[in-house]
Structures are given as structure tokens and as C-alpha cells.
Amino acid sequence: MEKDQLENRMRFAEHVLERQGAVPLDINQKNRELLGQRVTYRLGGVYYRIDHAEIEGKTFIILSATESKEYAGIGLMDDIQAISADAGDETIRRKLLEAMA
């Protein structure tokens, strides 16, 4: 998958979080810059971040989460859902919502 296509898919996933009421936070700036991590969002008492990974040559959008403000502040989260970056919008939306439930 081309880099710009992946960026568009990840932005779509972040937009799904925002439509659910997740609020982008200005935390973890050091690791965001150092490691290229994306924005952390908070919804209720849970912190989320969208990322990506390549597994056996296939690209996935990863939803990571933690309930710890301290862990979120340093970018330490558990991966809770992997979704093929080639999946359609509805599949990505559905899988994100299922993982957040």
C-alpha cells in the first residue's frame, strides 16, 4: 500500500474515533516526535491511538488502548484490534466500534 493511501486510511480510522466522541489530546509529544506515534484520543476513561503495522507483507491499521493516563502519557498501550488497511470504510468502522465496546 502506498504511503499516502495508508495515511488516508489511518485518518479515516481517527475520524471514526472522533465521531464517537473521542477527544484528541496533546500528550506524549516526546514519543510522538521521536517514534512517529500518532495523536492519542480519550473517550470516557480509555485512551486510544491509531497506528499501523506490516505483518507478513500485509499492512494493518492497529487500534491501541489503555485505561492508564500515565501509560497514555508515554505512548504505552496494548494493541486491541488489527484491521486490514485494504478493508472498506464500513469494515474498518465496524471493527473499531466492536473493539471499543
Backbone bond lengths (Angstrom), bond angles and torsions (degrees), N, CA, C in turn:
res aa  C-N    CA-C-N  psi(-1)  N-CA   C-N-CA  omega(-1)  CA-C   N-CA-C  phi
1 M - - - 1.457 - - 1.524 108.79 -
2 E 1.304 116.03 135.88 1.465 121.62 178.62 1.524 110.03 -65.94
3 K 1.319 115.63 149.77 1.463 121.65 -177.24 1.532 111.90 -58.34
4 D 1.334 117.60 -42.96 1.465 119.97 -179.39 1.526 111.65 -69.27
5 Q 1.318 118.00 -33.05 1.464 121.10 175.80 1.525 110.21 -66.03
6 L 1.332 116.62 -43.33 1.462 120.62 178.60 1.526 110.31 -63.12
7 E 1.305 116.94 -43.06 1.471 120.68 178.38 1.527 110.36 -59.04
8 N 1.316 117.83 -41.95 1.471 121.26 178.11 1.520 111.61 -63.67
9 R 1.333 117.72 -39.52 1.471 121.29 179.60 1.534 110.06 -67.24
10 M 1.337 116.10 -39.85 1.464 119.78 179.84 1.532 110.71 -69.61
11 R 1.314 117.10 -37.68 1.473 119.73 175.30 1.527 110.44 -63.65
12 F 1.317 116.82 -39.65 1.460 119.61 176.73 1.528 109.72 -59.39
13 A 1.336 117.19 -45.93 1.465 121.26 179.96 1.531 110.74 -60.98
14 E 1.323 117.45 -41.41 1.469 120.05 177.48 1.523 110.86 -65.06
15 H 1.319 116.52 -36.11 1.462 120.55 177.12 1.534 110.76 -63.60
16 V 1.323 117.28 -36.43 1.468 120.77 175.96 1.534 109.31 -60.73
17 L 1.332 116.86 -44.37 1.465 120.03 177.54 1.525 110.67 -58.66
18 E 1.322 116.38 -46.56 1.460 121.10 -178.47 1.526 111.83 -62.37
19 R 1.333 116.98 -39.13 1.468 120.14 178.90 1.522 112.15 -66.09
20 Q 1.325 116.53 -22.10 1.465 120.37 176.69 1.532 111.62 -85.07
21 G 1.322 116.04 -3.58 1.459 120.76 178.98 1.517 114.26 102.68
22 A 1.331 117.62 4.75 1.468 120.59 178.23 1.526 109.20 -67.11
23 V 1.322 114.79 138.51 1.461 121.64 -176.40 1.535 109.16 -108.01
24 P 1.340 118.02 126.53 1.463 119.50 176.36 1.525 110.12 -68.77
25 L 1.326 116.19 139.55 1.460 121.89 -177.36 1.519 110.98 -115.18
26 D 1.307 115.33 151.25 1.454 121.31 176.87 1.533 108.40 -99.04
27 I 1.328 115.73 66.09 1.460 121.69 179.06 1.527 108.43 -127.02
28 N 1.320 116.12 168.96 1.457 122.29 175.97 1.528 112.93 60.65
29 Q 1.320 116.75 31.45 1.465 120.71 -176.51 1.527 111.96 -59.44
30 K 1.330 117.37 -40.10 1.468 120.98 -177.18 1.534 111.29 -59.67
31 N 1.334 117.10 -51.41 1.462 120.05 -179.00 1.523 111.91 -73.33
32 R 1.312 117.48 -28.13 1.467 119.31 175.68 1.520 109.41 -60.51
33 E 1.323 115.97 -43.65 1.459 119.97 -179.64 1.525 111.01 -74.73
34 L 1.335 116.94 -45.56 1.462 121.69 -175.56 1.528 112.65 -68.55
35 L 1.347 116.07 -44.65 1.459 121.32 -173.27 1.525 113.73 -106.46
36 G 1.314 116.73 -1.82 1.456 119.49 -179.98 1.524 113.53 72.56
37 Q 1.330 116.61 25.35 1.467 119.27 178.40 1.523 109.92 -71.66
38 R 1.314 115.24 152.84 1.456 121.56 -178.58 1.530 110.32 -89.23
39 V 1.303 115.75 177.69 1.464 123.05 -179.09 1.525 110.78 -61.62
40 T 1.330 115.43 142.06 1.457 122.09 174.13 1.525 108.16 -93.93
41 Y 1.323 116.17 139.06 1.461 122.92 178.44 1.533 108.98 -115.70
42 R 1.335 115.95 152.54 1.466 120.72 174.08 1.524 108.84 -121.98
43 L 1.317 115.15 133.05 1.457 122.18 174.42 1.517 106.31 -135.78
44 G 1.335 116.03 113.89 1.458 119.11 -173.80 1.518 108.03 64.07
45 G 1.299 117.22 -129.84 1.460 121.89 179.27 1.510 113.53 -100.48
46 V 1.336 117.70 18.06 1.464 120.79 -176.94 1.528 109.63 -118.73
47 Y 1.319 114.58 139.30 1.465 122.58 177.24 1.529 108.07 -104.30
48 Y 1.341 116.05 134.63 1.460 121.87 -177.25 1.528 110.43 -126.72
49 R 1.321 115.09 154.46 1.462 121.11 172.44 1.531 108.33 -148.66
50 I 1.311 115.38 140.68 1.463 122.18 174.54 1.527 107.81 -95.23
51 D 1.304 116.45 137.34 1.455 121.87 178.10 1.530 107.64 -144.54
52 H 1.304 117.31 -170.23 1.460 120.55 175.74 1.520 109.16 -144.92
53 A 1.315 114.48 160.71 1.461 121.01 177.60 1.519 108.40 -150.99
54 E 1.315 115.12 151.18 1.464 120.97 172.64 1.509 107.90 -107.22
55 I 1.320 115.89 125.54 1.459 122.34 179.68 1.516 107.42 -127.15
56 E 1.316 115.46 117.48 1.467 122.06 -179.64 1.522 111.81 50.45
57 G 1.329 116.30 43.52 1.449 121.96 175.81 1.517 115.42 80.22
58 K 1.322 117.80 2.86 1.458 121.85 179.59 1.525 108.93 -112.32
59 T 1.328 116.95 138.11 1.466 121.88 -177.50 1.523 110.41 -93.89
60 F 1.327 114.86 134.89 1.461 122.27 179.72 1.524 110.52 -125.12
61 I 1.316 115.51 145.40 1.456 122.48 168.15 1.521 105.69 -89.28
62 I 1.317 116.34 131.29 1.460 121.75 -176.54 1.518 109.51 -113.66
63 L 1.325 116.68 130.31 1.459 122.40 170.96 1.521 106.95 -100.86
64 S 1.320 116.27 120.93 1.460 122.07 177.94 1.518 108.82 -113.06
65 A 1.340 116.23 152.89 1.456 119.81 -177.17 1.518 111.36 -152.61
66 T 1.330 114.38 157.90 1.460 122.50 170.83 1.527 107.87 -156.34
67 E 1.322 115.63 153.58 1.455 120.41 173.96 1.524 110.98 -96.97
68 S 1.329 117.41 -3.25 1.459 122.66 -176.83 1.528 111.51 -93.42
69 K 1.322 116.23 119.35 1.465 120.60 177.12 1.526 110.02 -62.42
70 E 1.325 116.70 -38.22 1.461 120.75 179.90 1.529 110.85 -63.87
71 Y 1.324 117.72 -45.09 1.460 120.91 178.35 1.521 111.06 -64.86
72 A 1.333 116.54 -42.22 1.466 120.19 178.19 1.524 110.05 -60.95
73 G 1.323 116.43 -36.59 1.453 121.44 -178.37 1.518 113.95 -64.69
74 I 1.325 117.06 -21.58 1.467 120.39 177.07 1.527 111.98 -113.16
75 G 1.327 115.96 6.47 1.460 120.30 175.25 1.509 115.19 81.90
76 L 1.334 117.21 16.46 1.466 121.16 -178.43 1.524 109.46 -94.07
77 M 1.331 116.07 110.33 1.460 121.76 -177.55 1.516 109.88 -139.21
78 D 1.325 115.32 161.20 1.461 121.70 174.91 1.521 109.00 -93.55
79 D 1.325 116.35 138.66 1.464 120.65 173.84 1.524 107.65 -76.02
80 I 1.336 116.48 123.79 1.460 118.84 -176.79 1.521 113.73 -114.31
81 Q 1.346 117.62 -13.05 1.461 119.35 179.69 1.522 109.28 -156.73
82 A 1.316 116.51 133.11 1.463 122.48 173.58 1.527 107.36 -116.93
83 I 1.324 116.04 128.86 1.457 121.96 -177.01 1.528 107.87 -128.35
84 S 1.303 116.82 132.09 1.458 119.71 177.71 1.527 109.69 -55.11
85 A 1.330 116.63 129.84 1.460 120.77 178.99 1.529 111.15 -65.60
86 D 1.323 117.37 -17.59 1.462 121.86 177.82 1.530 113.19 -83.95
87 A 1.332 116.22 -6.07 1.469 119.87 -178.31 1.524 110.13 -65.45
88 G 1.308 115.50 154.92 1.460 120.99 178.07 1.525 111.38 -73.78
89 D 1.320 115.11 165.98 1.458 120.69 -178.41 1.530 112.31 -54.69
90 E 1.314 116.98 -46.65 1.471 120.03 -176.88 1.526 111.30 -63.64
91 T 1.323 117.69 -39.19 1.470 120.84 178.57 1.516 110.53 -65.61
92 I 1.322 117.17 -44.78 1.460 120.14 178.43 1.522 110.08 -60.97
93 R 1.326 116.33 -47.82 1.469 120.89 -179.84 1.521 110.88 -58.07
94 R 1.322 117.09 -49.03 1.466 121.77 -178.17 1.517 111.93 -61.22
95 K 1.324 117.61 -45.77 1.462 121.00 -178.12 1.528 111.39 -67.37
96 L 1.311 117.75 -36.48 1.464 120.28 176.07 1.522 110.43 -64.24
97 L 1.316 116.53 -46.70 1.474 120.31 -179.60 1.519 111.49 -63.13
98 E 1.331 117.20 -40.04 1.463 120.50 177.61 1.528 110.80 -62.41
99 A 1.312 117.20 -42.24 1.461 121.23 -178.47 1.515 111.69 -68.32
100 M 1.320 116.91 -30.50 1.463 121.29 -178.20 1.523 112.68 -84.00
101 A 1.324 116.70 -12.41 1.474 120.47 -176.65 1.520 112.33 -70.09
